[in-house]
Amino acid sequence: MNSLELRQKIEQNLLTISPENLKFIDEFVEFIKYKQETSLSEKTNYKPASGCSILRHAGTWVGDDLEECLKLVSQN
């Protein structure tokens, strides 16, 4: 079904909808238009993870249980 046929089908279906439900349909269409406009205007600023943040902490230890942790690791 092409776009024109789909529009005609929707128009025909709208003729049978109650006035109360037409209001819901109108609100839904406005919502879809809003979502479409906002998704087109938003730019995705995706930056892949580089691992730099974890490398800043590599080789450092905070705490007084280093020896206890090393023993635990060597036992397993």
N, CA, C and O atoms as a GROMACS GRO file, in nm:
protein
  304
    1MET      N    1   0.085  -0.117   0.000
    1MET     CA    2   0.000   0.000   0.000
    1MET      C    3   0.089   0.123   0.000
    1MET      O    4   0.174   0.140   0.088
    2ASN      N    5   0.070   0.209  -0.099
    2ASN     CA    6   0.154   0.329  -0.106
    2ASN      C    7   0.099   0.439  -0.015
    2ASN      O    8  -0.005   0.422   0.049
    3SER      N    9   0.169   0.548  -0.009
    3SER     CA   10   0.134   0.657   0.082
    3SER      C   11  -0.004   0.715   0.053
    3SER      O   12  -0.081   0.742   0.146
    4LEU      N   13  -0.035   0.735  -0.073
    4LEU     CA   14  -0.165   0.792  -0.110
    4LEU      C   15  -0.279   0.698  -0.071
    4LEU      O   16  -0.380   0.741  -0.017
    5GLU      N   17  -0.261   0.571  -0.098
    5GLU     CA   18  -0.364   0.472  -0.061
    5GLU      C   19  -0.384   0.467   0.091
    5GLU      O   20  -0.496   0.454   0.140
    6LEU      N   21  -0.274   0.476   0.162
    6LEU     CA   22  -0.282   0.473   0.307
    6LEU      C   23  -0.355   0.596   0.360
    6LEU      O   24  -0.438   0.585   0.451
    7ARG      N   25  -0.326   0.712   0.304
    7ARG     CA   26  -0.396   0.835   0.345
    7ARG      C   27  -0.546   0.823   0.317
    7ARG      O   28  -0.628   0.864   0.400
    8GLN      N   29  -0.582   0.769   0.203
    8GLN     CA   30  -0.724   0.753   0.169
    8GLN      C   31  -0.792   0.655   0.265
    8GLN      O   32  -0.906   0.677   0.306
    9LYS      N   33  -0.723   0.550   0.299
    9LYS     CA   34  -0.779   0.453   0.394
    9LYS      C   35  -0.801   0.517   0.530
    9LYS      O   36  -0.905   0.496   0.593
   10ILE      N   37  -0.705   0.595   0.575
   10ILE     CA   38  -0.718   0.664   0.703
   10ILE      C   39  -0.836   0.761   0.700
   10ILE      O   40  -0.914   0.769   0.794
   11GLU      N   41  -0.847   0.836   0.590
   11GLU     CA   42  -0.959   0.930   0.577
   11GLU      C   43  -1.093   0.858   0.582
   11GLU      O   44  -1.186   0.907   0.646
   12GLN      N   45  -1.104   0.746   0.516
   12GLN     CA   46  -1.228   0.668   0.518
   12GLN      C   47  -1.258   0.618   0.659
   12GLN      O   48  -1.373   0.621   0.704
   13ASN      N   49  -1.156   0.572   0.728
   13ASN     CA   50  -1.175   0.524   0.865
   13ASN      C   51  -1.215   0.637   0.959
   13ASN      O   52  -1.293   0.616   1.052
   14LEU      N   53  -1.162   0.756   0.936
   14LEU     CA   54  -1.196   0.869   1.022
   14LEU      C   55  -1.343   0.906   1.013
   14LEU      O   56  -1.399   0.961   1.108
   15LEU      N   57  -1.406   0.877   0.901
   15LEU     CA   58  -1.548   0.909   0.884
   15LEU      C   59  -1.636   0.828   0.978
   15LEU      O   60  -1.750   0.867   1.006
   16THR      N   61  -1.586   0.718   1.026
   16THR     CA   62  -1.667   0.630   1.112
   16THR      C   63  -1.633   0.644   1.260
   16THR      O   64  -1.694   0.576   1.344
   17ILE      N   65  -1.538   0.728   1.294
   17ILE     CA   66  -1.494   0.743   1.433
   17ILE      C   67  -1.583   0.843   1.506
   17ILE      O   68  -1.622   0.945   1.449
   18SER      N   69  -1.614   0.814   1.630
   18SER     CA   70  -1.696   0.905   1.710
   18SER      C   71  -1.620   1.035   1.738
   18SER      O   72  -1.497   1.036   1.739
   19PRO      N   73  -1.692   1.145   1.762
   19PRO     CA   74  -1.625   1.274   1.791
   19PRO      C   75  -1.532   1.266   1.913
   19PRO      O   76  -1.427   1.330   1.914
   20GLU      N   77  -1.571   1.188   2.014
   20GLU     CA   78  -1.485   1.176   2.132
   20GLU      C   79  -1.351   1.111   2.096
   20GLU      O   80  -1.245   1.154   2.142
   21ASN      N   81  -1.358   1.009   2.012
   21ASN     CA   82  -1.235   0.940   1.973
   21ASN      C   83  -1.154   1.020   1.871
   21ASN      O   84  -1.033   1.003   1.862
   22LEU      N   85  -1.220   1.105   1.796
   22LEU     CA   86  -1.146   1.192   1.704
   22LEU      C   87  -1.049   1.283   1.780
   22LEU      O   88  -0.940   1.313   1.732
   23LYS      N   89  -1.091   1.325   1.899
   23LYS     CA   90  -1.003   1.408   1.981
   23LYS      C   91  -0.877   1.331   2.019
   23LYS      O   92  -0.767   1.386   2.014
   24PHE      N   93  -0.892   1.205   2.057
   24PHE     CA   94  -0.776   1.122   2.091
   24PHE      C   95  -0.684   1.104   1.970
   24PHE      O   96  -0.561   1.109   1.981
   25ILE      N   97  -0.745   1.084   1.855
   25ILE     CA   98  -0.666   1.066   1.733
   25ILE      C   99  -0.589   1.193   1.701
   25ILE      O  100  -0.472   1.188   1.662
   26ASP      N  101  -0.656   1.308   1.716
   26ASP     CA  102  -0.588   1.436   1.691
   26ASP      C  103  -0.470   1.454   1.785
   26ASP      O  104  -0.362   1.495   1.742
   27GLU      N  105  -0.489   1.425   1.913
   27GLU     CA  106  -0.380   1.437   2.009
   27GLU      C  107  -0.265   1.342   1.975
   27GLU      O  108  -0.148   1.378   1.989
   28PHE      N  109  -0.298   1.223   1.931
   28PHE     CA  110  -0.196   1.126   1.894
   28PHE      C  111  -0.117   1.172   1.772
   28PHE      O  112   0.006   1.159   1.768
   29VAL      N  113  -0.187   1.227   1.673
   29VAL     CA  114  -0.120   1.278   1.553
   29VAL      C  115  -0.028   1.394   1.591
   29VAL      O  116   0.085   1.402   1.541
   30GLU      N  117  -0.073   1.483   1.677
   30GLU     CA  118   0.011   1.594   1.722
   30GLU      C  119   0.134   1.542   1.796
   30GLU      O  120   0.244   1.595   1.780
   31PHE      N  121   0.116   1.439   1.876
   31PHE     CA  122   0.229   1.378   1.948
   31PHE      C  123   0.330   1.321   1.849
   31PHE      O  124   0.451   1.340   1.865
   32ILE      N  125   0.282   1.250   1.748
   32ILE     CA  126   0.372   1.192   1.648
   32ILE      C  127   0.448   1.302   1.575
   32ILE      O  128   0.568   1.290   1.552
   33LYS      N  129   0.379   1.410   1.539
   33LYS     CA  130   0.446   1.521   1.470
   33LYS      C  131   0.553   1.583   1.559
   33LYS      O  132   0.662   1.615   1.512
   34TYR      N  133   0.521   1.599   1.687
   34TYR     CA  134   0.617   1.655   1.781
   34TYR      C  135   0.741   1.566   1.792
   34TYR      O  136   0.854   1.615   1.786
   35LYS      N  137   0.720   1.435   1.808
   35LYS     CA  138   0.832   1.342   1.819
   35LYS      C  139   0.917   1.343   1.692
   35LYS      O  140   1.039   1.335   1.699
   36GLN      N  141   0.851   1.354   1.578
   36GLN     CA  142   0.923   1.356   1.451
   36GLN      C  143   1.008   1.482   1.441
   36GLN      O  144   1.123   1.476   1.397
   37GLU      N  145   0.953   1.596   1.480
   37GLU     CA  146   1.027   1.722   1.473
   37GLU      C  147   1.144   1.722   1.569
   37GLU      O  148   1.254   1.767   1.534
   38THR      N  149   1.123   1.673   1.691
   38THR     CA  150   1.233   1.674   1.788
   38THR      C  151   1.342   1.575   1.752
   38THR      O  152   1.459   1.601   1.775
   39SER      N  153   1.304   1.460   1.695
   39SER     CA  154   1.408   1.363   1.659
   39SER      C  155   1.489   1.411   1.540
   39SER      O  156   1.607   1.377   1.528
   40LEU      N  157   1.429   1.490   1.452
   40LEU     CA  158   1.503   1.543   1.339
   40LEU      C  159   1.598   1.654   1.382
   40LEU      O  160   1.704   1.672   1.323
   41SER      N  161   1.558   1.730   1.485
   41SER     CA  162   1.640   1.843   1.526
   41SER      C  163   1.752   1.804   1.623
   41SER      O  164   1.849   1.877   1.637
   42GLU      N  165   1.738   1.689   1.689
   42GLU     CA  166   1.840   1.646   1.784
   42GLU      C  167   1.957   1.582   1.710
   42GLU      O  168   1.939   1.500   1.620
   43LYS      N  169   2.075   1.622   1.751
   43LYS     CA  170   2.195   1.559   1.696
   43LYS      C  171   2.250   1.466   1.803
   43LYS      O  172   2.257   1.501   1.920
   44THR      N  173   2.288   1.350   1.761
   44THR     CA  174   2.346   1.254   1.854
   44THR      C  175   2.495   1.283   1.867
   44THR      O  176   2.570   1.274   1.771
   45ASN      N  177   2.534   1.317   1.988
   45ASN     CA  178   2.675   1.344   2.016
   45ASN      C  179   2.735   1.221   2.083
   45ASN      O  180   2.768   1.223   2.201
   46TYR      N  181   2.748   1.116   2.006
   46TYR     CA  182   2.803   0.992   2.060
   46TYR      C  183   2.953   0.991   2.041
   46TYR      O  184   3.004   1.012   1.931
   47LYS      N  185   3.023   0.966   2.149
   47LYS     CA  186   3.168   0.956   2.144
   47LYS      C  187   3.203   0.818   2.200
   47LYS      O  188   3.175   0.790   2.316
   48PRO      N  189   3.264   0.734   2.119
   48PRO     CA  190   3.298   0.600   2.168
   48PRO      C  191   3.393   0.606   2.286
   48PRO      O  192   3.476   0.697   2.297
   49ALA      N  193   3.381   0.510   2.373
   49ALA     CA  194   3.466   0.504   2.491
   49ALA      C  195   3.612   0.485   2.449
   49ALA      O  196   3.643   0.405   2.361
   50SER      N  197   3.699   0.560   2.514
   50SER     CA  198   3.841   0.550   2.481
   50SER      C  199   3.919   0.470   2.584
   50SER      O  200   4.029   0.422   2.557
   51GLY      N  201   3.862   0.456   2.702
   51GLY     CA  202   3.933   0.387   2.808
   51GLY      C  203   4.026   0.478   2.886
   51GLY      O  204   4.091   0.434   2.981
   52CYS      N  205   4.033   0.605   2.848
   52CYS     CA  206   4.124   0.698   2.916
   52CYS      C  207   4.089   0.717   3.062
   52CYS      O  208   4.178   0.728   3.147
   53SER      N  209   3.960   0.720   3.093
   53SER     CA  210   3.922   0.744   3.232
   53SER      C  211   3.971   0.632   3.323
   53SER      O  212   4.013   0.658   3.436
   54ILE      N  213   3.965   0.510   3.277
   54ILE     CA  214   4.012   0.399   3.361
   54ILE      C  215   4.164   0.394   3.365
   54ILE      O  216   4.222   0.352   3.464
   55LEU      N  217   4.228   0.438   3.258
   55LEU     CA  218   4.375   0.436   3.256
   55LEU      C  219   4.433   0.538   3.354
   55LEU      O  220   4.546   0.521   3.401
   56ARG      N  221   4.357   0.643   3.385
   56ARG     CA  222   4.406   0.741   3.483
   56ARG      C  223   4.422   0.678   3.620
   56ARG      O  224   4.502   0.724   3.701
   57HIS      N  225   4.344   0.573   3.647
   57HIS     CA  226   4.348   0.510   3.778
   57HIS      C  227   4.430   0.381   3.780
   57HIS      O  228   4.450   0.322   3.887
   58ALA      N  229   4.475   0.337   3.667
   58ALA     CA  230   4.551   0.212   3.660
   58ALA      C  231   4.681   0.226   3.738
   58ALA      O  232   4.752   0.327   3.727
   59GLY      N  233   4.711   0.126   3.815
   59GLY     CA  234   4.836   0.126   3.890
   59GLY      C  235   4.827   0.201   4.021
   59GLY      O  236   4.928   0.213   4.091
   60THR      N  237   4.712   0.249   4.056
   60THR     CA  238   4.698   0.319   4.184
   60THR      C  239   4.612   0.234   4.277
   60THR      O  240   4.529   0.156   4.231
   61TRP      N  241   4.633   0.250   4.403
   61TRP     CA  242   4.554   0.176   4.502
   61TRP      C  243   4.517   0.272   4.613
   61TRP      O  244   4.601   0.345   4.666
   62VAL      N  245   4.390   0.270   4.648
   62VAL     CA  246   4.343   0.353   4.758
   62VAL      C  247   4.294   0.260   4.867
   62VAL      O  248   4.203   0.179   4.844
   63GLY      N  249   4.352   0.271   4.981
   63GLY     CA  250   4.310   0.186   5.093
   63GLY      C  251   4.431   0.125   5.161
   63GLY      O  252   4.544   0.134   5.113
   64ASP      N  253   4.404   0.062   5.275
   64ASP     CA  254   4.513   0.003   5.352
   64ASP      C  255   4.507  -0.150   5.350
   64ASP      O  256   4.568  -0.214   5.435
   65ASP      N  257   4.437  -0.207   5.256
   65ASP     CA  258   4.421  -0.352   5.251
   65ASP      C  259   4.488  -0.415   5.129
   65ASP      O  260   4.446  -0.521   5.084
   66LEU      N  261   4.591  -0.350   5.075
   66LEU     CA  262   4.657  -0.401   4.955
   66LEU      C  263   4.718  -0.539   4.979
   66LEU      O  264   4.698  -0.630   4.899
   67GLU      N  265   4.789  -0.554   5.088
   67GLU     CA  266   4.853  -0.684   5.115
   67GLU      C  267   4.749  -0.794   5.133
   67GLU      O  268   4.768  -0.905   5.085
   68GLU      N  269   4.641  -0.762   5.202
   68GLU     CA  270   4.534  -0.860   5.222
   68GLU      C  271   4.472  -0.901   5.088
   68GLU      O  272   4.444  -1.019   5.067
   69CYS      N  273   4.452  -0.806   5.000
   69CYS     CA  274   4.395  -0.836   4.868
   69CYS      C  275   4.492  -0.920   4.785
   69CYS      O  276   4.449  -1.012   4.715
   70LEU      N  277   4.621  -0.888   4.790
   70LEU     CA  278   4.720  -0.966   4.716
   70LEU      C  279   4.725  -1.110   4.764
   70LEU      O  280   4.738  -1.202   4.683
   71LYS      N  281   4.715  -1.131   4.895
   71LYS     CA  282   4.712  -1.268   4.949
   71LYS      C  283   4.589  -1.343   4.900
   71LYS      O  284   4.597  -1.460   4.863
   72LEU      N  285   4.475  -1.275   4.901
   72LEU     CA  286   4.351  -1.336   4.857
   72LEU      C  287   4.359  -1.376   4.710
   72LEU      O  288   4.312  -1.483   4.672
   73VAL      N  289   4.417  -1.292   4.629
   73VAL     CA  290   4.431  -1.321   4.486
   73VAL      C  291   4.526  -1.438   4.464
   73VAL      O  292   4.499  -1.525   4.382
   74SER      N  293   4.635  -1.440   4.536
   74SER     CA  294   4.733  -1.548   4.516
   74SER      C  295   4.681  -1.683   4.566
   74SER      O  296   4.724  -1.787   4.517
   75GLN      N  297   4.589  -1.683   4.661
   75GLN     CA  298   4.531  -1.807   4.711
   75GLN      C  299   4.433  -1.868   4.611
   75GLN      O  300   4.411  -1.989   4.610
   76ASN      N  301   4.375  -1.786   4.530
   76ASN     CA  302   4.275  -1.836   4.433
   76ASN      C  303   4.337  -1.854   4.303
   76ASN      O  304   4.270  -1.895   4.208
   0.00000   0.00000   0.00000
